[in-house]
Amino acid sequence: MEKIIGLINAPFTPFYENGEVNYEPIEAYAKLLVKNGLKGVFINGSSGEGYMLTDEERMKLAERWMEVAPDGFKVIVHVGSCCVKSSRMLAEHAQKIGAWGIGAMAPPFPKIGRIEELVKYCEEIAAGAPKLPFYYYHIPAFNGAFLSMLAFLKAVENRIPNFTGIKYTFESLYEYNQCRLYKDGKFDMLHGQDETILPCLAMGGAQGGIGGTTNYNGINLVGIIDAWKAGELEQARELQNFSQEVINVICHFRGNIVGGKRIMKLIGLDLGGNRTPFQNMTADEEKQMKAERDRRETLLQAEGHKAASITRAEGDKQAMILAAEGERDARIARAEGEARAIYLAKKAEADGLAALREAKADNAVLELKKYEALIAMSNGRAAKIIVPTDAVNAVKANVLFSETTGLGDITR
């Protein structure tokens, strides 16, 4: 089973002003996501207003994304529906067009309140695309299915052959991690909350995820993972904090589905408004959102500059301390080196004189032949004493000749 590495985007569905699906921007949309480091799309989900689309529209959207997706770019199709028969048909279609995988959230009506109900729902849908990985999309805030996901994993484990994992969009980091650790990481736990990527990385998870604010903040969210992998924890914190500020902005404008979609217009890719019953943003609200986004970004930049200044000051102080310690250590080392050099020089001189005396040479011979120790000091180091073996032998021979013949030094 292949596990997803990196972030998958949950794209918005483009609409014309009359509320019809606009398939034209999808090619440019895909290129933008690839450029920002996203690894694929999870289409027709909550961000894509999947429950407000007809089955035909959902299938056409899937086909269009498959047409424009570059090699290696994963297309996962959300097929969840209030009608399980529609869900199975959509799953069959996804497999037919070559989608990478499928997923389904619990239906908002009727509400699922038992693990067994959820398993049966997923079982019937997954059977429609047995060759594709199936992910359960856990987002209880949308459908009220506040069930234990660890219990769900244990129940579904041996009943759905192509069950792969969970897109986990809920606040319990504890439960997320327990599911991630289950059976030594048997299932692919895709993190689904952009605001808490970093703490999940710290627990060992979030190697893969599906996000909504990745649409317009993908570079920074991908950057969190990259910084973490590079050991740049402070950079990862800054990017996570900035990403939370982005979420704070959209929360003032009816959340990601409405406010986030209008941010796409601000960055140059107008995907239109939302379908009824969503209340679209007005032109004044768009201006307010842009102003708030810019204000928060300016504040974060100021905080970042302040933190950088403090870091530089601390770094300079530490550098001065280290430099002083280094200079002190160097002085000590030089003094020790000079003392050692003097000692070695004196010892070498004594050893050289001893070697010549052993050859029975008197002081006069030593002076004449200049077979003395040559002491050189350079940069605190003593040169080796030069007492060639041939010189010693020559003195020995000269002394012997002088003693036996009485003719004196033959080398004069």
C-alpha positions as CSV (number, residue, x, y, z in Angstrom):
1,M,0.0,0.0,0.0
2,E,1.4,3.3,-1.1
3,K,1.2,6.1,1.5
4,I,0.9,9.7,0.5
5,I,3.9,11.9,1.1
6,G,3.4,15.6,0.9
7,L,0.2,17.7,0.8
8,I,-2.9,17.1,-1.4
9,N,-5.1,20.1,-2.1
10,A,-8.9,20.2,-1.7
11,P,-9.8,22.4,-4.7
12,F,-12.8,24.7,-5.0
13,T,-15.3,24.1,-7.8
14,P,-15.3,27.0,-10.3
15,F,-18.7,28.5,-11.1
16,Y,-20.1,31.0,-13.5
17,E,-22.2,33.9,-12.2
18,N,-25.3,31.9,-13.1
19,G,-24.2,29.1,-10.8
20,E,-23.2,26.6,-13.5
21,V,-19.9,24.8,-13.2
22,N,-17.0,26.5,-15.1
23,Y,-14.5,23.8,-16.2
24,E,-12.3,26.3,-18.0
25,P,-10.0,27.5,-15.1
26,I,-9.1,23.9,-14.0
27,E,-6.1,23.6,-16.2
28,A,-4.6,26.8,-14.9
29,Y,-5.6,25.8,-11.4
30,A,-3.7,22.5,-11.7
31,K,-0.6,24.3,-12.9
32,L,-0.8,26.7,-9.9
33,L,-1.0,23.9,-7.4
34,V,1.9,22.0,-9.0
35,K,4.0,25.2,-8.9
36,N,3.2,25.6,-5.2
37,G,4.4,22.1,-4.3
38,L,1.1,20.3,-4.0
39,K,1.1,16.6,-4.8
40,G,-2.5,16.1,-6.0
41,V,-6.1,17.0,-5.5
42,F,-9.0,15.7,-3.5
43,I,-11.9,16.9,-5.6
44,N,-15.7,17.3,-4.9
45,G,-15.2,17.3,-1.2
46,S,-16.3,20.0,1.3
47,S,-14.2,22.7,-0.2
48,G,-15.5,21.8,-3.7
49,E,-19.1,21.9,-2.5
50,G,-19.5,18.3,-3.6
51,Y,-22.9,17.9,-1.9
52,M,-24.3,20.8,-4.0
53,L,-23.3,19.2,-7.3
54,T,-25.2,16.8,-9.4
55,D,-23.7,13.4,-10.1
56,E,-23.1,14.4,-13.7
57,E,-21.3,17.5,-12.7
58,R,-19.1,15.5,-10.3
59,M,-18.2,13.0,-13.0
60,K,-17.4,15.8,-15.5
61,L,-15.2,17.5,-12.9
62,A,-13.3,14.3,-12.2
63,E,-12.8,13.8,-16.0
64,R,-11.5,17.4,-16.4
65,W,-9.0,17.1,-13.5
66,M,-7.8,13.8,-15.0
67,E,-7.3,15.5,-18.4
68,V,-5.1,18.3,-17.0
69,A,-3.2,16.4,-14.2
70,P,0.5,16.0,-15.0
71,D,2.2,12.7,-14.5
72,G,2.5,11.8,-10.8
73,F,-0.1,14.3,-9.7
74,K,-2.7,12.3,-7.7
75,V,-6.4,12.8,-8.4
76,I,-8.5,11.5,-5.5
77,V,-12.3,11.7,-6.0
78,H,-14.6,12.3,-3.1
79,V,-17.7,10.2,-3.8
80,G,-19.6,10.5,-0.6
81,S,-23.3,11.3,-0.9
82,C,-26.6,11.0,1.0
83,C,-27.5,8.3,-1.5
84,V,-25.1,5.3,-1.2
85,K,-26.2,4.2,-4.7
86,S,-24.9,7.4,-6.1
87,S,-21.7,7.1,-4.1
88,R,-21.0,3.6,-5.5
89,M,-21.7,4.8,-9.1
90,L,-19.3,7.7,-8.6
91,A,-16.7,5.3,-7.3
92,E,-17.1,3.0,-10.3
93,H,-16.7,6.1,-12.6
94,A,-13.5,7.2,-10.7
95,Q,-11.9,3.8,-11.3
96,K,-13.0,3.8,-14.9
97,I,-11.3,7.1,-15.7
98,G,-8.1,6.1,-13.9
99,A,-8.3,8.2,-10.8
100,W,-5.6,7.5,-8.2
101,G,-8.0,6.9,-5.3
102,I,-11.4,7.6,-3.8
103,G,-12.8,8.9,-0.5
104,A,-16.1,9.5,1.3
105,M,-17.2,11.3,4.3
106,A,-20.2,10.2,6.4
107,P,-23.5,11.6,5.0
108,P,-25.0,14.7,6.7
109,F,-28.3,13.0,6.5
110,P,-29.2,10.6,7.9
111,K,-26.6,11.0,10.7
112,I,-24.4,8.0,11.4
113,G,-24.2,7.3,15.1
114,R,-22.7,3.8,15.3
115,I,-19.4,2.3,14.1
116,E,-21.2,-0.6,12.4
117,E,-23.3,1.8,10.4
118,L,-20.2,3.7,9.2
119,V,-18.4,0.5,8.3
120,K,-21.4,-0.7,6.2
121,Y,-21.6,2.7,4.4
122,C,-17.9,2.7,3.5
123,E,-18.0,-1.0,2.6
124,E,-20.7,-0.6,-0.1
125,I,-19.0,2.5,-1.6
126,A,-15.4,1.0,-1.6
127,A,-16.7,-2.1,-3.4
128,G,-17.5,0.1,-6.4
129,A,-13.8,0.7,-7.0
130,P,-12.0,-2.3,-5.6
131,K,-8.7,-1.5,-7.4
132,L,-8.4,2.0,-5.9
133,P,-7.3,3.1,-2.4
134,F,-10.3,4.1,-0.3
135,Y,-10.0,6.8,2.4
136,Y,-12.7,7.6,5.0
137,Y,-13.0,11.4,5.3
138,H,-13.5,12.1,9.0
139,I,-15.0,15.6,9.4
140,P,-17.6,15.3,12.2
141,A,-18.2,19.1,12.3
142,F,-20.0,18.7,8.9
143,N,-22.0,15.6,9.5
144,G,-22.2,14.9,13.2
145,A,-20.4,11.6,13.0
146,F,-18.4,12.0,16.3
147,L,-17.2,8.4,16.4
148,S,-14.0,6.9,17.7
149,M,-11.7,6.6,14.7
150,L,-9.5,4.1,16.5
151,A,-12.5,1.9,17.0
152,F,-13.4,2.4,13.4
153,L,-10.0,1.2,12.2
154,K,-10.3,-1.9,14.3
155,A,-13.8,-2.6,12.9
156,V,-13.0,-1.9,9.3
157,E,-9.6,-3.6,9.2
158,N,-10.6,-7.0,7.8
159,R,-13.8,-6.0,6.0
160,I,-12.8,-3.6,3.3
161,P,-9.8,-5.0,1.2
162,N,-9.0,-1.6,-0.4
163,F,-9.4,0.5,2.8
164,T,-6.2,2.6,3.0
165,G,-6.6,5.2,5.7
166,I,-8.4,8.3,7.0
167,K,-8.4,11.9,6.0
168,Y,-8.5,13.2,9.6
169,T,-10.1,16.6,9.9
170,F,-10.8,17.0,13.6
171,E,-9.1,18.7,16.6
172,S,-8.0,15.6,18.6
173,L,-4.3,15.3,18.0
174,Y,-4.3,12.5,20.6
175,E,-6.7,10.4,18.6
176,Y,-5.0,11.2,15.4
177,N,-1.7,9.9,16.8
178,Q,-3.3,6.8,18.3
179,C,-4.7,6.0,14.9
180,R,-1.3,6.7,13.3
181,L,0.4,4.3,15.7
182,Y,-2.2,1.5,15.3
183,K,-0.6,-1.7,14.2
184,D,2.8,0.0,13.7
185,G,1.4,2.6,11.3
186,K,-0.6,0.1,9.2
187,F,-3.0,2.8,7.8
188,D,-2.3,6.0,6.0
189,M,-3.4,8.8,8.3
190,L,-3.7,12.0,6.3
191,H,-3.7,15.1,8.4
192,G,-6.6,17.4,7.5
193,Q,-6.1,20.5,9.6
194,D,-3.7,23.1,8.1
195,E,-3.5,24.9,11.5
196,T,-1.8,22.0,13.3
197,I,0.6,20.5,10.8
198,L,3.7,21.2,12.9
199,P,2.6,19.5,16.1
200,C,1.6,16.5,14.1
201,L,5.1,16.4,12.6
202,A,6.5,16.6,16.1
203,M,4.6,13.4,17.0
204,G,5.9,11.7,13.9
205,G,2.9,12.1,11.6
206,A,1.7,14.5,8.9
207,Q,4.0,13.0,6.3
208,G,0.9,13.3,4.1
209,G,-2.1,15.5,4.4
210,I,-5.1,17.1,2.6
211,G,-5.7,20.7,3.1
212,G,-8.2,23.5,2.1
213,T,-6.1,26.6,2.7
214,T,-3.4,24.9,0.5
215,N,-5.4,26.5,-2.3
216,Y,-3.9,30.0,-1.6
217,N,-1.3,29.3,1.1
218,G,0.2,26.1,-0.3
219,I,3.8,27.4,-0.5
220,N,3.9,28.2,3.2
221,L,2.2,25.0,4.3
222,V,4.6,22.9,2.2
223,G,7.3,25.1,3.7
224,I,6.4,23.9,7.2
225,I,7.2,20.3,6.2
226,D,10.3,21.3,4.3
227,A,11.6,23.3,7.3
228,W,10.9,20.5,9.7
229,K,12.8,18.0,7.6
230,A,15.7,20.4,7.3
231,G,15.8,20.9,11.1
232,E,14.8,24.6,10.8
233,L,12.4,24.5,13.7
234,E,12.1,28.3,14.1
235,Q,11.3,28.7,10.4
236,A,8.7,26.0,10.7
237,R,7.1,27.8,13.7
238,E,7.0,31.1,11.8
239,L,5.3,29.5,8.8
240,Q,2.8,27.6,11.0
241,N,1.9,30.9,12.9
242,F,1.5,32.7,9.6
243,S,-0.8,29.9,8.3
244,Q,-2.9,30.3,11.4
245,E,-3.2,34.0,10.8
246,V,-4.5,33.2,7.3
247,I,-7.1,31.0,8.9
248,N,-8.0,33.8,11.3
249,V,-8.7,36.0,8.4
250,I,-11.0,33.6,6.5
251,C,-12.9,32.8,9.7
252,H,-14.2,36.4,9.7
253,F,-15.6,35.9,6.2
254,R,-17.6,32.7,6.5
255,G,-14.7,30.3,6.4
256,N,-12.6,28.6,3.7
257,I,-15.4,27.6,1.4
258,V,-16.6,31.2,1.0
259,G,-13.8,33.5,2.2
260,G,-11.0,31.2,1.0
261,K,-12.5,31.0,-2.4
262,R,-12.5,34.7,-2.8
263,I,-8.8,34.9,-1.9
264,M,-8.3,32.9,-5.1
265,K,-9.6,35.9,-6.9
266,L,-7.2,38.2,-5.0
267,I,-4.2,36.1,-6.1
268,G,-5.3,36.1,-9.8
269,L,-7.4,33.0,-10.3
270,D,-11.1,33.9,-10.1
271,L,-13.2,30.8,-9.5
272,G,-16.5,32.6,-9.1
273,G,-18.8,32.5,-6.2
274,N,-20.6,29.7,-4.3
275,R,-23.7,27.8,-4.8
276,T,-26.9,28.4,-2.8
277,P,-27.3,28.1,0.2
278,F,-23.9,29.7,0.7
279,Q,-24.0,33.4,1.1
280,N,-21.4,35.0,-1.3
281,M,-19.1,37.8,-0.2
282,T,-19.9,41.3,-1.3
283,A,-17.4,43.7,-2.9
284,D,-17.0,45.6,0.3
285,E,-16.3,42.4,2.2
286,E,-13.6,41.5,-0.3
287,K,-11.9,44.8,0.4
288,Q,-12.2,44.3,4.1
289,M,-10.7,40.8,3.8
290,K,-7.8,42.0,1.7
291,A,-7.1,44.9,4.2
292,E,-7.2,42.5,7.2
293,R,-5.0,40.0,5.4
294,D,-2.5,42.7,4.5
295,R,-2.6,44.1,8.1
296,R,-1.9,40.7,9.7
297,E,0.9,40.0,7.2
298,T,2.5,43.3,8.1
299,L,2.3,42.6,11.8
300,L,3.8,39.2,11.3
301,Q,6.6,40.6,9.2
302,A,7.3,43.2,12.0
303,E,7.4,40.5,14.6
304,G,9.7,38.5,12.4
305,H,12.1,41.4,11.9
306,K,12.1,42.0,15.7
307,A,12.8,38.4,16.4
308,A,15.5,38.4,13.8
309,S,17.1,41.5,15.4
310,I,17.1,39.9,18.8
311,T,18.6,36.7,17.3
312,R,21.3,38.7,15.6
313,A,22.1,40.7,18.8
314,E,22.3,37.5,20.8
315,G,24.4,35.9,18.0
316,D,26.8,38.9,18.0
317,K,27.1,38.8,21.8
318,Q,27.8,35.0,21.7
319,A,30.3,35.6,18.8
320,M,32.2,38.2,20.9
321,I,32.3,35.8,23.9
322,L,33.6,33.0,21.7
323,A,36.2,35.3,20.1
324,A,37.5,36.4,23.5
325,E,37.7,32.9,24.7
326,G,39.4,31.9,21.4
327,E,42.0,34.7,21.8
328,R,42.7,33.7,25.4
329,D,43.1,30.0,24.4
330,A,45.4,31.1,21.6
331,R,47.6,33.1,24.0
332,I,47.8,30.2,26.3
333,A,48.6,27.9,23.4
334,R,51.4,30.2,22.2
335,A,52.9,30.5,25.6
336,E,52.8,26.7,26.1
337,G,54.2,26.3,22.6
338,E,57.1,28.7,23.3
339,A,58.0,27.0,26.6
340,R,57.9,23.7,24.9
341,A,60.1,24.9,22.0
342,I,62.7,26.3,24.5
343,Y,62.7,23.0,26.4
344,L,63.1,21.0,23.1
345,A,65.9,23.3,21.9
346,K,67.9,22.9,25.1
347,K,67.3,19.2,25.2
348,A,68.4,18.9,21.5
349,E,71.5,21.0,22.2
350,A,72.4,18.8,25.1
351,D,71.8,15.6,23.2
352,G,73.9,16.8,20.3
353,L,76.8,17.8,22.5
354,A,76.6,14.5,24.3
355,A,76.8,12.6,20.9
356,L,79.9,14.5,19.9
357,R,81.6,14.1,23.2
358,E,81.0,10.3,23.0
359,A,83.2,10.5,19.8
360,K,86.0,11.7,22.0
361,A,86.1,15.1,20.3
362,D,87.4,18.0,22.4
363,N,86.0,21.6,22.4
364,A,88.6,22.8,19.9
365,V,87.6,20.2,17.3
366,L,84.0,21.1,17.9
367,E,84.7,24.7,17.1
368,L,86.8,24.0,14.1
369,K,84.5,21.6,12.4
370,K,81.4,23.4,13.5
371,Y,79.6,20.2,14.2
372,E,77.4,21.9,16.5
373,A,73.7,21.7,17.1
374,L,71.8,24.1,14.8
375,I,68.9,25.4,16.8
376,A,66.1,27.1,14.8
377,M,62.9,28.4,16.2
378,S,60.0,29.4,13.9
379,N,56.4,30.2,15.0
380,G,57.0,28.7,18.4
381,R,58.3,25.4,17.1
382,A,61.9,24.1,17.6
383,A,63.7,22.7,14.6
384,K,65.3,19.3,14.9
385,I,68.9,19.2,16.0
386,I,71.1,18.4,13.0
387,V,73.8,15.9,14.1
388,P,74.5,13.8,10.9
389,T,75.7,10.3,11.5
390,D,78.5,10.9,9.0
391,A,79.7,13.9,10.9
392,V,80.0,11.8,14.1
393,N,81.8,9.0,12.3
394,A,84.2,11.6,10.7
395,V,85.1,13.0,14.1
396,K,85.6,9.5,15.5
397,A,88.0,8.7,12.6
398,N,89.9,12.0,12.9
399,V,90.4,11.5,16.7
400,L,91.6,7.9,16.2
401,F,94.1,9.0,13.5
402,S,95.5,11.8,15.6
403,E,95.9,9.6,18.6
404,T,97.7,6.8,16.7
405,T,100.0,8.9,14.5
406,G,100.5,12.0,16.4
407,L,100.2,14.0,13.1
408,G,97.2,16.0,14.3
409,D,94.0,16.7,12.5
410,I,94.0,15.4,8.9
411,T,91.2,17.6,7.9
412,R,92.9,20.9,8.4
